[in-house]
Amino acid sequence: MLLAACAPSNSTDVPDRAAAAAPGTLPAMNTFGAPRISSPTRSNSTIAADFLDLSFQMESGRTIDRISRFEGPITVAVASGAPASLNSDLDQLLRRLRSEAGIDISRTSSSEASITIETMPRSRMQRVVPQAACFVVPRVSSWSEFRRARSGRSLDWTTLDTRERVAVFIPSDVSPQEVRDCLHEEIAQALGPLNDLYRLPDSVFNDDNFNAVLTGFDMLILRTYYDDALRSGMTRAQVASALPGILSRINPGGGVTIRESGSQTPRAWITAIEAALGPGQSDEARVSAAERAVRLAQQRQWTDTRLAFSYFALGRLTLSRDVETSIQAFQSASTIFERVAPNGIQSAHVDMQLAAFALSAGRTEEALRLTERALPAATRAQNASLLSTLLMIRAEALDDVGRASEARSVRLDSLAWGRYGFGSNAAVSARLTEVAALSPGR
């Protein structure tokens, strides 16, 4: 979701100030504390429907006949060789799962852990599972076990009665933020729902990847998943019967209003989005797929995040090909996102793109306004890479209006967040150079 291309400058003048460069020694890495979590605002009947769709279907569309979960205390082990940042982020996540979701979960060094986290170079992982950023599998506790079991049915989640052993595989040579994001998504699926729903605006259980840290909605779903009124082996009908009582007890603010309409997402739209944003397609084919996603969303008269995400994909893919189309797509996405998720992380991503356009066009005040508006949402969502990019754009705009001292301070802050969001010094410097190239003053 990051800045995908730099708009070329219209100026042919010799740059009138030095090109931006990261200092020889970057500042200490910034990290996040406990997030400020908002409770979901949807009705309990809507949340119940979301819970059923998340819990009784795989991402592929396959049906899950019976719910499965861990029964009893849950332990988590980390195999040797994990990146330094993983342990602190894992500890914070487990604290949240205990306090917000009410799950009895803790660390262990035992080889008999309920959930084992193993890290390895991304290239090694993708030789076996191409295109996987990270993933989770049942009935194994190590990479070697996973390799041996791949040819059988033991890794099929739909065959589980009760979860007893699960392995999470995460690349070790990525940024601290990517490691943390994998922890949140894969441990959430190790514990609970196995499906993702594009219609959810406030959840990591959504393949649009806007939310990467477990939200208030996600914690409510997991609290429901481990409520004493449910147990492994229950059917969809049995769970549906129990949900109203559970949610009225643990989420009394949800009320009993009639469920808002929320249509199923057809496979044709999902395929179009995957073709637009996934690898293996030409630029023309990806733009065509994004346009198809927009048309399908319009034909179904969607007005939710799925239509906005279709526009967002189109905006990203036309950044360096058709500026007018890209801006119009981002503006359409912004209008919808602000209505369905006001001041949310989705709008912050769009504002970052629009701020980059404004900076490259010399509209520095607009760039300052857009970055200022987006920074709180990026901070709340704990997205350091987005936060760093916004601050870099803001620093360039401040330089352009003659506020050099403030620009230096903002740029230094951007580098500290960049170390968490992008990882290596080289990656941080590359992003800084990319953003600096947007400014006509360069």
C-alpha positions in Angstrom: 0.0 0.0 0.0 3.0 2.3 -0.1 4.0 5.0 -2.6 4.1 3.0 -5.8 5.7 5.5 -8.2 7.2 8.9 -8.3 5.5 11.5 -10.4 8.1 13.2 -12.7 8.8 16.8 -12.1 7.7 19.3 -14.8 10.7 21.5 -14.0 13.8 21.4 -16.2 15.7 23.8 -13.9 18.9 22.9 -12.1 17.9 21.8 -8.6 18.2 24.8 -6.3 18.9 22.8 -3.1 20.8 19.7 -2.3 19.2 16.3 -2.8 17.9 14.7 0.3 20.1 12.1 1.8 19.8 10.1 5.0 22.5 10.9 7.6 25.4 8.4 7.9 24.0 7.2 11.2 20.2 6.9 11.3 18.3 7.8 14.5 17.2 5.1 16.9 14.2 3.1 15.7 10.8 4.2 16.9 8.4 1.6 18.1 4.8 1.6 19.1 3.3 1.1 22.5 -0.1 -0.4 23.3 -2.6 0.7 20.6 -5.7 2.8 21.4 -8.5 0.4 20.4 -12.1 1.5 19.5 -15.0 -0.8 20.0 -16.9 -1.8 16.8 -20.0 0.3 16.2 -22.0 -2.2 14.2 -25.0 -4.0 15.6 -24.6 -7.4 17.2 -26.7 -9.0 14.5 -24.3 -7.7 11.9 -21.3 -8.9 13.9 -23.0 -12.4 14.3 -23.3 -12.7 10.5 -19.7 -11.6 10.1 -18.6 -14.2 12.7 -20.4 -17.0 10.9 -19.0 -16.0 7.5 -15.5 -15.8 8.9 -15.7 -19.0 10.8 -17.4 -21.5 8.5 -15.7 -20.8 5.2 -12.1 -20.8 3.9 -10.7 -18.0 1.8 -10.9 -20.3 -1.2 -14.7 -20.5 -0.7 -14.7 -24.1 0.7 -17.2 -24.7 3.5 -16.1 -25.6 7.0 -18.7 -27.9 8.5 -17.7 -27.6 12.2 -15.9 -25.0 14.2 -12.6 -25.8 15.7 -10.5 -24.1 18.3 -8.0 -24.8 21.1 -9.6 -26.2 24.2 -7.8 -25.2 27.5 -4.7 -23.0 28.0 -2.8 -22.1 24.9 1.0 -21.9 24.8 3.2 -20.1 22.2 6.8 -21.0 21.5 9.4 -19.2 19.2 12.0 -21.3 17.4 15.6 -20.2 17.5 16.8 -17.6 15.0 13.9 -15.2 15.2 14.6 -11.4 14.5 15.2 -9.3 17.6 12.0 -7.3 17.2 9.7 -10.4 17.2 9.8 -11.2 20.9 8.7 -7.8 22.1 6.0 -7.5 19.5 4.8 -11.0 20.4 4.7 -10.2 24.1 2.6 -7.2 23.5 0.2 -9.2 21.2 -0.2 -11.9 23.8 -1.0 -9.3 26.5 -3.7 -7.9 24.3 -5.1 -11.3 23.6 -5.3 -12.0 27.3 -6.8 -8.6 28.3 -9.0 -7.8 25.3 -10.1 -11.2 24.0 -10.0 -13.1 27.4 -7.9 -15.9 25.9 -5.7 -18.0 28.3 -2.5 -17.7 26.2 1.2 -17.5 27.3 4.7 -18.1 26.2 6.6 -21.4 26.7 9.9 -22.9 25.7 8.4 -26.4 25.4 8.5 -28.3 22.2 4.9 -29.2 22.9 3.6 -25.7 22.4 0.1 -25.2 21.0 1.5 -22.6 18.5 5.1 -22.6 17.3 6.5 -19.7 15.4 9.4 -20.4 13.1 11.2 -17.8 11.0 13.4 -18.3 7.9 14.7 -16.3 4.9 11.8 -15.4 2.6 13.5 -17.0 -0.4 13.6 -20.4 1.5 9.9 -20.1 2.5 8.8 -19.1 -1.0 10.6 -22.0 -2.7 8.0 -24.2 -1.1 5.0 -21.8 -0.9 5.5 -19.2 -3.7 4.0 -15.7 -3.1 3.4 -16.4 0.6 4.2 -13.4 2.8 3.7 -15.7 5.8 1.3 -18.5 6.6 -0.2 -20.8 9.3 -0.8 -24.6 9.1 -2.4 -27.1 11.5 -1.1 -30.4 13.0 2.6 -29.5 12.8 5.2 -27.7 14.9 8.1 -27.1 12.6 9.2 -26.5 9.0 10.5 -30.0 8.6 7.2 -31.5 9.8 5.3 -29.2 7.4 7.5 -30.3 4.4 6.9 -34.0 5.2 3.1 -33.5 5.6 2.5 -31.5 2.4 1.4 -34.4 0.3 -1.3 -35.6 2.7 -4.6 -34.3 4.1 -3.4 -33.6 7.6 -2.8 -29.9 6.8 -6.5 -29.4 5.7 -8.1 -27.1 8.2 -11.6 -28.4 7.3 -10.7 -31.9 8.8 -10.0 -30.6 12.3 -12.1 -31.5 15.2 -10.0 -29.6 17.8 -6.9 -27.5 17.3 -3.9 -29.0 19.2 -0.8 -28.0 17.3 -0.3 -25.2 14.8 2.8 -23.7 13.2 3.2 -20.1 12.0 5.9 -19.4 9.4 7.3 -15.9 9.0 10.2 -14.5 7.0 13.2 -13.4 9.0 14.7 -11.0 6.6 12.0 -8.4 6.4 11.2 -5.2 8.3 10.2 -5.3 11.9 6.7 -4.1 10.8 6.3 -6.9 8.4 7.2 -9.4 11.1 4.7 -7.8 13.5 2.0 -7.8 10.8 2.5 -11.5 10.2 2.3 -12.2 13.9 -1.0 -10.5 14.2 -2.7 -12.0 11.2 -1.3 -15.5 11.5 -1.8 -15.9 15.2 -5.3 -14.6 14.9 -6.0 -17.3 12.3 -4.2 -19.9 14.3 -6.6 -19.1 17.1 -9.8 -18.4 15.3 -11.5 -17.6 11.9 -9.8 -18.9 8.8 -11.6 -16.7 6.3 -11.1 -13.1 5.1 -14.0 -10.8 4.2 -13.4 -7.8 1.9 -16.5 -6.1 3.2 -15.0 -5.5 6.7 -13.6 -2.0 7.1 -12.1 -2.5 10.6 -10.4 -5.9 10.6 -7.2 -7.8 9.8 -9.6 -10.5 8.5 -9.6 -8.7 5.2 -7.3 -9.2 2.3 -7.1 -5.5 1.5 -4.4 -5.4 4.1 -5.2 -1.9 5.3 -5.5 -3.0 8.9 -2.4 -4.9 10.1 -2.8 -4.8 13.9 -5.7 -6.6 15.5 -8.6 -4.1 15.9 -11.4 -3.9 18.5 -13.6 -5.8 16.1 -11.0 -8.6 15.8 -10.6 -8.9 19.5 -14.4 -9.1 19.9 -14.5 -11.9 17.3 -11.8 -13.8 19.1 -13.5 -13.3 22.5 -16.6 -14.7 21.0 -14.7 -17.6 19.5 -13.4 -18.6 22.9 -16.6 -18.0 24.9 -17.7 -20.8 27.2 -21.0 -21.1 25.3 -19.1 -22.4 22.2 -16.9 -25.5 21.8 -15.1 -27.4 19.1 -17.3 -29.5 16.8 -20.4 -27.2 16.8 -22.1 -26.7 13.5 -23.0 -23.4 11.9 -26.6 -23.7 13.0 -25.5 -24.4 16.6 -23.1 -21.5 16.7 -25.7 -19.2 15.1 -28.2 -20.1 17.8 -25.7 -19.3 20.6 -24.3 -16.0 19.1 -27.1 -13.6 20.2 -26.8 -14.5 23.8 -23.0 -14.4 23.7 -22.8 -11.0 22.0 -25.5 -9.4 24.2 -23.4 -10.4 27.2 -19.9 -9.5 26.0 -20.9 -6.6 23.7 -23.9 -4.9 25.3 -23.4 -1.8 23.3 -24.1 -3.7 20.1 -27.8 -3.6 20.7 -30.4 -5.7 18.9 -31.1 -3.8 15.8 -31.8 -5.6 12.5 -28.7 -6.6 10.7 -27.5 -4.1 8.1 -27.4 -5.4 4.5 -24.0 -6.9 3.6 -23.9 -8.9 0.4 -21.5 -11.8 -0.3 -18.5 -11.0 -2.4 -18.6 -12.9 -5.7 -15.5 -14.8 -6.8 -15.3 -12.8 -10.1 -14.6 -9.6 -8.2 -12.0 -11.3 -5.9 -10.3 -12.8 -9.0 -10.2 -9.3 -10.6 -8.6 -7.7 -7.5 -6.1 -10.6 -7.1 -5.1 -10.2 -10.8 -4.8 -6.4 -10.4 -2.6 -6.5 -7.3 -0.9 -9.8 -7.5 2.3 -10.8 -9.5 2.6 -12.5 -12.8 0.6 -10.0 -14.9 1.6 -7.3 -17.4 0.9 -3.7 -16.5 -1.9 -3.6 -19.1 -3.5 -6.7 -17.7 -3.4 -5.4 -14.1 -5.0 -2.1 -15.1 -7.6 -4.0 -17.0 -8.3 -6.2 -14.0 -8.7 -3.1 -11.7 -11.1 -1.5 -14.2 -13.1 -4.8 -14.2 -13.2 -4.8 -10.4 -14.6 -1.2 -10.5 -17.3 -2.2 -13.0 -18.3 -5.3 -11.1 -18.6 -3.3 -7.8 -20.7 -0.7 -9.6 -22.9 -3.3 -11.2 -23.6 -4.8 -7.8 -24.4 -1.3 -6.5 -21.9 -1.6 -3.7 -21.3 1.6 -1.7 -18.9 0.1 0.8 -15.1 -0.5 1.1 -15.1 -3.0 -1.8 -16.0 -0.2 -4.3 -13.5 2.1 -2.6 -10.8 -0.6 -2.7 -11.5 -1.1 -6.4 -10.9 2.6 -7.1 -7.8 2.5 -4.9 -6.3 -0.4 -6.9 -7.0 1.5 -10.1 -5.4 4.6 -8.7 -2.2 2.8 -7.7 -1.9 1.0 -11.1 -2.3 4.1 -13.2 0.1 6.3 -11.1 2.8 6.5 -13.8 0.6 5.8 -16.8 -2.4 8.1 -16.6 -2.2 10.8 -13.9 -5.7 12.1 -14.4 -7.3 8.7 -14.1 -5.2 7.9 -11.0 -6.2 11.1 -9.2 -9.8 10.7 -10.1 -9.7 7.1 -8.8 -8.0 8.1 -5.6 -10.6 10.9 -5.0 -13.5 8.5 -5.6 -11.9 6.0 -3.1 -11.4 8.8 -0.6 -15.1 9.9 -0.7 -16.3 6.4 0.0 -13.7 5.6 2.7 -14.5 8.8 4.5 -18.2 7.8 4.6 -17.8 4.2 5.7 -14.7 4.5 7.9 -14.2 8.2 8.8 -10.6 9.2 9.6 -9.6 5.6 9.1 -6.4 4.0 7.9 -7.9 3.6 4.4 -8.2 7.4 4.0 -4.7 7.9 5.3 -3.4 5.7 2.5 -5.3 7.7 -0.1 -4.2 11.0 1.4 -0.6 9.9 1.1 -1.0 9.3 -2.6 -2.8 12.6 -3.1 -0.2 14.4 -1.0 2.5 13.0 -3.3 0.7 14.3 -6.3 0.2 17.7 -4.7 3.9 17.9 -3.8 5.0 17.0 -7.3 2.7 19.7 -8.7 4.1 22.4 -6.4 0.9 22.6 -4.3 2.8 22.5 -1.1 0.0 23.8 1.2 -2.3 21.0 -0.1 0.5 18.5 0.6 0.8 19.8 4.1 -2.9 19.7 4.7 -3.2 16.1 3.4 -0.3 14.8 5.5 -1.5 16.5 8.6 -4.9 14.9 8.2 -3.5 11.5 7.6 -0.9 11.3 10.3 -3.3 10.5 13.2 -4.8 7.6 11.4 -1.4 6.2 10.5 -0.3 6.5 14.1 -3.5 4.8 15.5 -3.1 2.0 13.0 0.6 1.6 14.0 1.7 1.7 10.4 5.3 2.9 10.6 6.0 2.6 6.9 3.0 4.8 6.0 3.8 7.2 8.9 7.4 7.5 7.7 6.4 8.2 4.1 3.8 10.9 5.2 6.5 12.6 7.3 9.0 12.5 4.4 6.4 14.1 2.1 5.7 16.7 4.8 9.4 17.5 5.2 9.8 18.1 1.5 6.7 20.4 1.5 8.1 22.3 4.6 11.4 22.8 2.8 9.5 24.1 -0.3 7.8 26.8 1.8 11.0 27.9 3.6 10.4 26.2 6.9 13.8 24.4 6.9 14.3 23.9 10.6 10.9 22.3 11.0 11.6 20.2 7.9 14.8 18.8 9.4 13.0 17.8 12.6 10.2 16.1 10.7 12.6 14.3 8.3 14.6 13.0 11.3 11.3 11.6 12.8 10.5 10.0 9.5 13.8 8.1 9.5 13.2 6.8 13.0 9.8 5.4 12.0 11.3 4.2 8.7 13.7 1.9 10.5 10.7 0.0 11.9 8.6 0.3 8.8 11.2 -0.4 6.1 13.9 -2.3 8.0 17.3 -1.7 6.5 19.1 1.6 6.3 19.3 1.1 2.5 15.5 0.7 2.3 14.9 3.9 4.4 17.4 5.9 2.3 15.8 4.6 -0.9 12.3 5.8 0.2 13.7 9.2 1.3 15.3 9.6 -2.2 12.1 8.5 -3.9 10.0 11.1 -2.0 12.6 13.8 -2.5 12.4 13.4 -6.2 8.7 14.4 -6.1 9.5 18.0 -5.2 9.9 20.4 -8.1 12.6 22.1 -6.0 14.8 19.1 -6.4 
